[in-house]
Amino acid sequence: MHYVRPLSLVAIALLLFVAAQGTGIELFFHLSYLLVSIVLVAYLWVWLNLRGLSVRREVFTRRAQVGDVMRERITLINHWFLPKLWIEVIDRSNLPDHSVGFVTYLPGYEQRRQVIRTPCTMRGKFRLGPVTLASSDLLGLFRLQRNIAGDDEILVYPRTSPLPSFALPGAELPGGQDLRRRTHHTTPNVAAIRDYQPGDSFNRIHWRSTARLGRLIVKEFELDPTAEVYVMIDMHEYVQLAWWPRDGRLTMRSQRTAESSEEYAVHAAASIARHALEQNRAVGLIAWGQRREVIPPEREARQLYKILEALAELRAYGSASLAEVLSAENARFGRNCTLVIITPSPDERWVTGVQHLLYRGVRVVAILIDAQSFGGERSNEPIRTRLAELCVPTYTWRRGQSLEAALAQPALASVQHTGIATNVALS
């Protein structure tokens, strides 16, 4: 609230009152009383204008995805018989591109509704509210505000893209190993047969046993070990880069932007998880960001939402390098596992960890976020060369390129010639 104008009027009123005392002119008395009355009435006007009001917020969805439009309705209610001539609604939400501010007039016992549509441009958990009401008098002497308690939250999932050309390698089942992990999904591994129970699907009926025993017999399945996929994102703070059109490169803590290696990595992880789950693969997630995030592999439909929810709040505040994360999580990966690594790191030390995993039979796929396209000084080319020597399928994603195009085919592949692996570059 600014007091310059009312204080000026009060000062003028005091001067007029002093002048009236010295001269005895009644006009000065009347003018001083008038100015003081104007100040008091203006303040009372604004104060009453903000009383007897309430705000109701209705959010139509608490979950959204980048690219969706979030809809909500703000209702301003006047509980008094006095009309509210000028009320400004100011929203304090931290959702990017969210603008709820509007000015309205409210008769007595009336209400005004405003439907707000906000495009979701950034992933994360955001606060909706609280709301501040502001009003002013007709002369503009006072501007008072009143905070209305109450807020809400919305979770924005990262965007996912279809990957029709992206192929994940399968893993091999070690000889003689029986995982004995029952599953409700149909897999090539039949564990046992049993009598039919109401609710069993007809495609599980084993017709030969049914014909032989004279009653309905169904098959039970075990989890297919070739379907286990781990997606690992490098969330080390010091390898992430962001591109801001006006300033070039900037650090991640200064301002969030969609054109950053962090957002690209999260987008790739979400899309690959969705792609693998659509292929009936068991998918898990590993990311050491502001905290250690590990989601064990599953193939249930809810697994995608668990991964998307974790990725929505994931930030590149990790203090552990990718090499350290690979070393710490090494025991999770076996011959029945495919590991997808997403990183912008030009540090070659993590390739040594990949080499140890390959010796143990783990299938590895690397997706390199091109650091130089985000303003980085070091190139990922030495990493690509070393991964090519290890025959690891490697994809490179540059700033401004679509994910579908980047993952259409690996940058390097191995071709077998008379038992010898030869690396060739794909155009």
C-alpha positions in Angstrom: 0.0 0.0 0.0 1.3 3.5 -0.9 0.8 6.3 1.5 2.3 9.2 -0.4 -1.0 10.6 -1.8 -3.1 10.3 1.4 -0.2 11.7 3.5 0.1 14.6 1.1 -3.6 15.4 1.6 -3.3 15.1 5.3 -0.3 17.5 5.2 -2.2 20.0 3.1 -5.2 19.7 5.5 -2.9 20.5 8.5 -1.5 23.5 6.7 -5.0 24.8 5.9 -6.0 24.2 9.6 -2.9 26.2 10.8 -3.7 28.9 8.3 -7.3 29.0 9.5 -6.2 29.4 13.1 -4.0 32.3 12.1 -6.3 34.1 9.8 -9.7 33.1 11.1 -11.0 32.4 7.6 -13.7 29.7 7.8 -13.1 28.5 4.3 -9.7 27.1 5.4 -11.4 25.2 8.2 -13.9 23.7 5.8 -11.2 22.7 3.3 -9.1 21.0 6.0 -12.1 19.1 7.3 -13.0 18.1 3.7 -9.5 16.8 2.9 -9.4 14.7 6.1 -12.9 13.4 5.4 -11.9 12.4 1.9 -8.9 10.4 3.2 -11.0 8.6 5.9 -13.9 7.8 3.5 -11.5 6.6 0.8 -9.7 4.2 3.3 -13.0 3.0 4.7 -14.3 2.5 1.1 -11.4 0.2 0.2 -11.4 -1.6 3.5 -15.1 -2.5 3.2 -14.6 -3.4 -0.5 -12.4 -6.3 0.5 -14.6 -7.7 3.3 -17.3 -10.3 2.9 -15.5 -12.0 0.0 -14.4 -15.6 -0.5 -12.7 -17.4 -3.4 -13.4 -21.0 -4.5 -11.0 -22.8 -6.8 -12.0 -25.9 -8.8 -9.3 -27.8 -10.5 -10.7 -30.2 -13.1 -7.6 -32.5 -13.1 -4.7 -33.0 -10.6 -2.6 -34.8 -13.2 -1.5 -33.5 -16.5 1.3 -34.0 -19.0 3.5 -31.6 -20.8 1.5 -30.4 -23.9 -1.9 -30.8 -22.1 -4.1 -27.8 -21.2 -4.9 -27.5 -17.5 -8.4 -26.2 -16.8 -9.6 -24.7 -13.5 -12.4 -22.4 -12.4 -12.1 -19.5 -10.0 -15.3 -18.3 -8.3 -15.4 -15.0 -6.4 -18.3 -14.8 -4.0 -19.8 -11.7 -2.3 -21.5 -12.6 1.0 -22.5 -9.0 1.8 -25.4 -6.9 0.6 -23.0 -4.1 -0.3 -21.8 -4.2 -3.9 -18.1 -4.4 -4.6 -17.3 -1.9 -7.3 -13.7 -2.8 -8.2 -12.0 -6.1 -7.2 -8.8 -7.4 -8.7 -8.0 -11.2 -8.3 -4.3 -11.9 -8.2 -3.1 -15.5 -8.3 0.1 -16.6 -6.6 0.5 -19.9 -8.4 4.0 -21.0 -9.5 2.8 -23.0 -12.6 4.6 -21.6 -15.6 2.5 -19.5 -18.0 -0.3 -19.5 -15.4 -2.3 -16.2 -15.4 -5.5 -16.0 -13.4 -5.6 -12.2 -12.8 -8.9 -10.5 -13.6 -10.9 -7.4 -12.5 -14.6 -7.6 -11.8 -17.6 -5.8 -10.2 -19.8 -7.8 -7.8 -23.3 -6.8 -6.8 -24.6 -7.8 -3.3 -24.9 -11.6 -2.8 -23.6 -12.3 -6.3 -20.6 -14.3 -7.6 -18.3 -14.2 -10.6 -16.7 -17.3 -12.3 -13.7 -17.3 -14.5 -12.5 -20.5 -16.3 -8.7 -20.5 -16.7 -6.9 -22.6 -19.4 -3.2 -23.0 -18.9 -0.9 -24.9 -21.3 1.5 -27.2 -19.4 5.0 -26.4 -20.6 7.2 -27.8 -17.8 7.1 -31.0 -15.8 7.0 -30.9 -12.0 4.7 -30.5 -9.0 3.3 -27.0 -8.9 1.3 -24.9 -6.4 -2.0 -23.4 -7.5 -2.8 -20.4 -5.2 -3.1 -18.8 -2.8 -5.2 -15.8 -4.1 -4.7 -12.2 -3.3 -7.6 -9.7 -3.6 -6.8 -6.1 -4.3 -9.0 -3.0 -4.4 -8.7 0.8 -4.7 -10.8 3.8 -4.1 -12.1 6.1 -6.9 -9.4 8.7 -6.3 -6.6 6.2 -6.2 -5.5 7.2 -2.8 -5.3 3.7 -1.3 -4.7 0.3 -2.7 -5.3 -2.5 -0.2 -4.7 -6.2 -0.6 -6.1 -9.2 1.3 -4.7 -12.7 1.1 -7.1 -15.5 0.8 -5.7 -18.7 2.4 -5.9 -22.0 0.6 -4.0 -23.6 -2.3 -3.9 -26.7 -4.4 -1.4 -28.8 -6.3 -1.0 -30.2 -9.8 1.5 -32.8 -11.0 2.7 -32.4 -14.6 4.2 -35.5 -16.1 7.0 -35.3 -18.6 6.1 -35.5 -22.3 6.5 -38.8 -24.1 7.0 -39.5 -27.8 6.2 -42.6 -29.8 9.4 -44.5 -30.8 8.3 -46.9 -33.6 11.9 -47.5 -34.9 13.6 -47.9 -31.5 14.5 -51.5 -30.8 15.7 -52.7 -27.4 18.0 -55.7 -27.3 16.7 -58.7 -25.3 18.6 -60.4 -22.5 19.5 -64.1 -22.3 18.2 -66.6 -19.8 21.2 -68.3 -18.1 21.2 -72.0 -18.7 19.4 -74.0 -16.1 18.1 -71.0 -14.2 14.4 -71.0 -13.1 13.2 -67.6 -11.8 10.0 -69.0 -10.4 8.3 -65.6 -10.5 4.6 -66.0 -11.3 2.9 -63.4 -13.4 -0.6 -62.6 -14.6 0.7 -61.9 -18.1 1.0 -64.4 -20.9 4.7 -65.3 -21.5 6.5 -68.1 -23.3 7.4 -69.6 -19.9 4.7 -72.0 -18.7 5.2 -72.7 -15.0 2.4 -75.2 -14.2 -1.2 -76.2 -14.9 -4.2 -76.1 -12.6 -8.0 -76.4 -12.6 -10.0 -73.6 -14.1 -11.3 -71.0 -11.7 -14.1 -68.5 -12.5 -12.5 -65.4 -13.9 -9.6 -67.1 -15.7 -9.1 -66.0 -19.3 -10.1 -68.6 -22.0 -6.7 -68.0 -23.8 -5.0 -69.7 -20.8 -6.9 -72.9 -21.2 -4.6 -75.9 -22.0 -6.8 -77.9 -24.4 -4.7 -81.1 -24.5 -4.9 -81.5 -20.7 -8.5 -80.5 -20.7 -9.3 -83.2 -23.3 -7.3 -85.8 -21.4 -8.7 -85.1 -17.9 -12.2 -84.2 -19.0 -12.3 -80.8 -17.1 -11.0 -77.3 -17.9 -7.3 -76.9 -17.2 -5.5 -73.6 -17.4 -1.8 -72.7 -17.7 0.2 -70.5 -15.2 3.1 -68.5 -16.5 6.4 -67.2 -15.1 7.9 -63.8 -15.8 10.0 -63.8 -19.0 13.5 -62.9 -18.0 14.2 -61.4 -21.4 11.8 -58.5 -20.7 13.6 -56.8 -17.8 14.8 -53.3 -18.7 16.4 -50.7 -16.5 16.5 -47.0 -17.6 19.3 -45.1 -15.9 19.4 -41.3 -16.1 22.6 -39.3 -15.3 21.4 -36.6 -12.9 24.8 -35.4 -11.9 24.5 -31.6 -11.4 27.9 -30.7 -12.9 27.3 -32.4 -16.3 23.9 -30.8 -17.1 23.7 -27.9 -19.5 20.9 -25.6 -20.6 20.4 -23.3 -23.5 18.7 -19.9 -23.2 18.2 -18.1 -26.6 19.1 -14.6 -25.2 22.1 -15.5 -23.0 23.4 -18.7 -24.6 24.5 -21.2 -21.9 23.2 -20.9 -18.3 23.3 -23.1 -15.2 20.4 -25.2 -14.2 19.8 -23.3 -11.0 19.3 -19.9 -12.6 16.2 -20.6 -14.6 14.4 -23.7 -15.9 14.0 -24.1 -19.6 12.7 -26.9 -21.9 16.0 -26.6 -23.9 18.2 -28.3 -21.4 20.0 -31.6 -21.2 18.1 -32.4 -18.0 14.7 -32.0 -19.7 15.9 -33.9 -22.8 17.1 -36.8 -20.6 13.8 -37.0 -18.7 11.9 -36.9 -22.0 14.0 -39.7 -23.4 13.6 -41.8 -20.2 9.8 -41.4 -20.1 9.4 -42.2 -23.8 11.6 -45.3 -23.6 9.8 -46.6 -20.5 6.5 -46.2 -22.3 7.8 -47.9 -25.4 9.2 -50.9 -23.5 6.0 -51.3 -21.5 4.0 -51.3 -24.7 6.2 -54.2 -25.8 5.3 -56.1 -22.6 8.7 -55.6 -21.1 9.3 -55.2 -17.3 10.7 -51.7 -16.9 12.5 -50.1 -13.9 14.1 -46.7 -13.3 17.4 -45.6 -11.6 18.2 -41.9 -11.1 20.3 -40.2 -8.4 19.0 -36.6 -8.5 18.0 -34.7 -5.4 17.5 -38.1 -3.8 18.2 -41.7 -4.8 15.3 -42.9 -6.9 15.1 -46.7 -7.7 11.9 -48.3 -9.1 12.2 -52.1 -9.6 11.1 -53.5 -12.9 7.5 -54.4 -13.4 5.3 -54.6 -16.5 1.9 -53.6 -15.0 0.0 -50.7 -16.5 0.5 -48.7 -13.3 4.3 -48.9 -13.7 4.3 -46.2 -16.3 2.5 -43.8 -14.0 5.0 -44.7 -11.2 7.9 -43.8 -13.4 6.3 -40.7 -14.8 5.5 -39.5 -11.3 9.1 -40.0 -10.3 10.4 -38.3 -13.4 8.0 -35.3 -12.9 9.8 -34.2 -9.7 13.3 -35.4 -10.6 15.9 -32.6 -10.8 19.6 -32.7 -11.7 20.8 -31.9 -8.2 22.8 -35.2 -7.8 26.3 -35.2 -6.3 27.3 -38.6 -7.6 28.8 -39.1 -11.1 27.4 -41.6 -13.5 30.5 -43.9 -12.9 29.7 -43.8 -9.1 26.0 -44.7 -9.7 26.9 -47.6 -12.0 29.3 -48.9 -9.3 26.8 -48.5 -6.5 23.9 -50.2 -8.5 26.1 -52.8 -10.1 24.5 -55.7 -8.2 21.0 -55.1 -9.7 22.1 -56.0 -13.2 22.4 -59.6 -14.4 22.3 -61.6 -17.6 18.5 -61.2 -17.7 18.8 -57.4 -17.8 19.0 -54.7 -20.5 20.3 -51.4 -19.2 19.6 -48.1 -21.0 21.9 -45.3 -20.0 21.0 -41.7 -20.8 23.7 -39.1 -20.2 25.2 -35.8 -21.5 28.5 -36.6 -19.6 31.7 -36.4 -21.6 33.6 -38.1 -18.7 34.9 -41.4 -20.0 35.2 -43.1 -16.6 31.6 -44.4 -16.7 32.5 -46.4 -19.9 34.7 -48.6 -17.7 31.6 -49.5 -15.6 29.8 -50.4 -18.8 32.7 -52.7 -19.8 32.4 -54.6 -16.5 28.6 -55.1 -17.1 29.2 -56.4 -20.6 31.6 -59.0 -19.2 28.8 -60.2 -17.0 26.4 -60.5 -19.9 24.3 -57.4 -19.3 23.0 -55.8 -22.5 23.7 -52.1 -22.6 22.2 -49.3 -24.8 23.7 -45.7 -24.5 21.8 -42.5 -25.4 24.2 -39.6 -25.4 22.8 -36.1 -25.1 25.1 -34.0 -27.3 26.6 -31.5 -24.8 28.1 -29.2 -27.4 24.7 -28.5 -28.9 23.8 -27.0 -25.5 26.9 -24.9 -25.4 29.2 -27.4 -23.8 32.9 -27.2 -24.5 33.7 -30.9 -24.5 32.5 -33.3 -27.2 30.9 -36.8 -26.7 32.9 -38.2 -29.6 35.5 -40.0 -27.4 32.6 -41.7 -25.6 31.1 -42.8 -28.8 34.4 -44.2 -30.0 34.9 -46.2 -26.9 31.3 -47.5 -26.9 31.8 -48.5 -30.5 34.8 -50.6 -29.6 32.6 -52.4 -27.0 29.9 -52.9 -29.7 27.4 -51.0 -27.5 24.4 -49.6 -29.6 24.8 -45.8 -29.2 22.4 -43.1 -30.1 23.1 -39.3 -30.1 20.5 -36.7 -29.4 21.2 -33.1 -30.3 19.4 -30.0 -29.3 16.5 -29.2 -31.6 16.3 -32.8 -33.0 13.2 -34.9 -32.5 13.6 -37.9 -30.2 12.0 -40.2 -32.8 14.6 -39.2 -35.3 17.5 -39.5 -32.8 16.5 -43.0 -31.8 15.6 -44.2 -35.3 18.9 -46.1 -35.6 22.1 -46.3 -33.6 25.0 -44.1 -34.6 27.3 -47.1 -34.4 26.5 -50.8 -34.8 28.5 -54.0 -35.0 28.3 -56.4 -37.9 29.6 -60.0 -37.6 32.1 -61.1 -40.2 33.5 -64.6 -39.8 33.2 -64.4 -36.0 34.9 -61.0 -35.8 32.9 -57.9 -34.7 33.5 -54.9 -37.0 32.2 -51.4 -36.2 30.7 -49.5 -39.0 29.2 -46.0 -39.1 25.6 -45.7 -40.2 24.7 -42.8 -42.4 
